[in-house]
């Protein structure tokens, strides 16, 4: 079985050049140009997916603890999961058993 072909990630310098276009008289990029650059950089991010999520699709937050009754993560931990590094994800997974069920 072969890995699926992933689209090539654009070079950030190329994104800047593509979004540059005309600027104001001082040579400063316009607000729209800056927004477009940020949007393109955001789209070019690659998130780590090597560590599987602990989600078991029982998604309810306990009022007393503020933790999900399925995976025992807080809302902030659930929200941040996609942007955590593999090391941060493994550290969080190691803390979950101590939170009980």
Residue pairs with C-beta under 8 A, 6 or more apart in sequence:
9 44
9 46
10 40
10 44
12 41
12 44
15 37
15 40
15 41
15 44
16 37
18 40
19 33
19 36
19 37
19 40
20 29
20 33
21 33
22 30
23 29
23 30
23 33
24 30
29 37
47 82
47 83
48 84
48 85
48 86
48 89
50 86
51 86
51 89
51 90
51 93
53 71
53 81
54 71
54 72
54 73
54 93
54 96
55 70
55 71
55 78
56 70
56 71
57 70
58 68
58 69
58 70
58 71
59 68
59 70
60 68
60 69
60 70
61 67
61 68
61 69
61 75
62 68
62 69
65 99
66 74
66 75
67 73
67 74
67 99
68 74
68 75
68 78
69 101
71 78
71 96
72 96
72 99
72 100
72 101
73 81
73 92
73 96
77 92
81 89
84 92
